Amino acid sequence: MTARMDNRFAALKAEGRPALITYFMGGDPDFETSLNIMKALPGAGADVIELGMPFSDPMADGPAIQMAGQRALKGGQTLSKTLELARKFREGDNETPIVMMGYYNPIYVYGVDKFLDDAISAGIDGLIVVDLPPEMDDELCIPALAKGINFIRLATPTTDDKRLPAVLKNTSGFVYYVSMNGITGSALPDPSLVSGAVKRIKGHTKLPVCVGFGVKTADHAKAIGAAADGVVVGSAIVAQIAGSLTKDGAAGPDTVAAVSTLVRGLATGVRAARLVAAE
């Protein structure tokens, strides 16, 4: 199961460029529209897809992603339906890695063993569960790894060299460096600070280090991609969806196209990043 992720990063390394990792909220604004968005992402240039699991109390998310989760829940999205999104996506794409991202409560309620089995059958490659620290690895991380699902950990500017080994101990797939403290959707961090942080983390692991928070444009993606193995974009995509909706929050005629256009631009930036890195 983890081979998809490893193969994708190996191919990108051979190509000499970082990955574009795109996040969207499962079920936003409805199941069919989010499925069509998911299907469109690889063709627009996404290398890895982060599939958001809507949750009623998303404490680490900024307003854009919180609103996306609310729209999804209002539309009847559940964890089971989010797994179904991945399952339907896999009918036409068996190569793009999928990482489910969210909070532990819905997984706990669903049942850890059942969730992991269903995630494998749906074609999930990795998990990012933002409210499970390394001290709680027995809850989900260790069982996930045992079943062949990557468990991707977050590192932040406050994750010092003393803390990093604990964070990285059971991490696989890639390391997600959250380039600033605070909630999602904040301003772009200083690329020079990102570069130093990535180098520091790479001193502790051979895993790819991917950077997120604040990336909204092709220029942002190029600047961050020059220092990282991957660029993660979430809030900008979610905001693009929100901006395309009708007054009552339903999908508009251009919702999928709007996301594709944004992602194509970001992909252009990421593909130019190797030129910066090579200078």
N, C-alpha and C positions, 0 to 999 in steps of 0.2 A: 504493500500500500504506500509506503513512504517513497518508493522508487520514483513516482511521478515528480515529487518535489526535488529529489536529488538530481534527477535527470534534467529537469528544467534549469536549475541553477548551474549544472555542469555545462549545458549547452550555451547558456548566456555567458559564462566565463570564457568559453572557447570563442564566442562571438566578440568578446571584449567590451561588454556593456552591462549596466545594471538592469535589474528587473523592474518592471512597472507593476506594482501590486495595487489593485483597485478594490475598494470597499463599497458595498451598498447594503442597505437594510432589507433583509428578506421580507417580502410582502408589502413593500412600500411602492406605490400607494395601494396596490392590490396584488394578488398572487400572479395573475397572468402578465401584468405589466412588468413585475420584477423578474419573472422568468424570461421575458423577452429582453430585458436589460442584461440579464446574466448571459444569455446566449450571444448578445451583441458584443460583449466586452473583449473576448479574444480577437475577434476580427478588427476591432478598433485599436488593438495594440497592447491589451492587458496580458501580462505573463503569468500572474497568479491572481486568483480571485479570493477576496475575503467576503464571506457571507455573514451578515449580521443577524444575530438571534434577538428579536425584539424582547424587551423586558420592561416592566413597569417602573423600575427604580434604577435607571442607568446612571449611577453616581459619577462615573469617570467621563461621561460624554458631554459635549457642549450642546448648545441649543439646537443646532441643525440636526444632529443625530438623535437627540431626544425627541424632537418633533417627528422624525422619520419613524422612530419606534412607536410613537403614539398613533401615527397614521396606520402603520401596519397592524397594531393590536386592534384598532377600531375596525379595520377591514377583516378581522377574524383570523389573523396570522397566529399560528401556534408553532411550537418547536417541531412537532410532527410535520406540519406543512413546510417548514423551513428545510427539513431533511428531504421532503418531497421535491422541493425546488432543485436541490442538488441531483436527486435521482433522475429527474426529467432532463436536466442539463446534460447528464452523463450519456443519455441516449444518443446525443450527437457529438460529444466531445469527451474522449477518454484520455486526453493528454494534459489539459490545463489543470494545475493543482488547485484544490479548493480548501480554504481554511475557514472554519466556522469561528466566529468571534462574538463574545458576549460575556454573560455572567453565569455564575454557578447555579443559582437558585432554580432556573427552569430545568437544568440537567438533573439536579438532585430530585426534583419532583417527578421528572420523567422516569428516573431510575438509571443509575450510572451504567450498569451492565447492559441494560436494554438500549440505552442511548448509544453506547459504543458499538454494539452489534449493528444497530440500525444505521449509524454513521458509516460504518465500513460498507454495508450493503448499498448505501446511497453514493458511495464514491468519495467520501471525505478523506482528505490527506492530513489535515492538521487542525489543532484547536488553539485558540487564544482565549483564555478565561481570565479576565482582568482582576478578579477579586479573589483569586486563589494564590497566596504566596507560597514560596518553596516549602515552608513549614507544614503545608497541607498537601504535600505531593501524594500522600497515600489516598486522598479522596478521589482524585481523577487522573492526575498526571501519570503515576505509575501504572494504573490499569490501562490507560490509553496507550502508553508505550508498549506494554505487554501485548496489546492487540495489533500493534503496527501503525498506530496513528501518532504523528508528530505532535509534540506539546511545545508550543512556541512561547517563550517567556519575554516579558517586557523588561528592558533596562532603561533607566532615566538618568538625567544629569546628577541626581543624588545617589545613584548606585555606585559607591566607591569601590576601590580595589579589594577592600576587605569583604564587601558584600557580594561582589561579582561571582566568585566561585559557587556560592550557594544558589544564586540565580541561574547559573549556567549548568549546574550539575546534571539535571535531567532534561535540559532543553535539547530539542532536535528540530531539524528542518531549517530554521534560521533564527536569528536573534532580532527582535523588533526593538530598535532604539527609539524611544519617545524623546524627541530632541529638545523638549522643554517641559518644565513642570506646569501642571494645570490641566484644564479640560481640553478636549479635542476642538479643533477649529480655530486655534489661536494664530498669532502672526508667525511668519516664517522665521526660523532661527538663523543665526549667523552661520553661514556655510563653513567658515574657518573653525568655529567651535565644534561643529558637527564632525569635521575631518579629524580633529584631535580625539574626540570621543570614540569615533569608529576605530581609530588606531589603538586606543587604549583597550577597547573590548576585544579586538583581534589579538591582543597580547595574551588573552585568556582562552580563546576558542578558535577552532578552525571553521566554525559555521559561518555562513554568509551573515553579514550584518546589514539589516534593512532599516531605513530611517523614515519616520512619519511625523506628522503634526505640522500643519501650516502650509503644505504644498498645494498651490492652487493653479499655477500656470506652467507653461512649457519652460519658461526661464527658471522658475523655482525648481522644476524637476531636473533641469540640466545642472543647476548649481549644486543641488544636494546629491544627485547621481554621480557627480564627479568624485565624491568622497565615499560613497556607499555601494554595497552590492545590490541594493534595491531601494526604490522610492515608493513609499506607501501614501496613497491619496484616498481620503474618505470624505471629509466634510465638504470638499468642493463638489464631489459627485452627488452627494446627498442634497446639497443646496441647488445643484442644477436640476435635479428631479423636482424639488419643491417649487422652483421658479417656473416649471413647465405645466404645473397643475391648474385645473380650473378653479373658479372661486370657491367651489364646495369641496375641493381637495381631491377630485378625481383625476385620473390620468388624462393628459391632453393629447392632441393628435401628434405632437412633436416630442413627447417625453423620451422615448427611446432614442430618437435621433439626436436630441439635445445632449444626452449622456455620451453617445458615440462620438459626437463632435468634440466634446471636451476631452475625452480619453484619447482620441487621435492626436490632439494637440499635445497632451502630456507625453504621449508615446514619442512624438517628435523630439521633445526635450530630452527624454531619457536616452534616445538613440544618439543624440548629439553629445551626451555626457562622456562617452568614451573618448571623444576628441579632446575635451577639456582635460580628462585624466591623463591623456597621452602627451600633452604639451610639456 
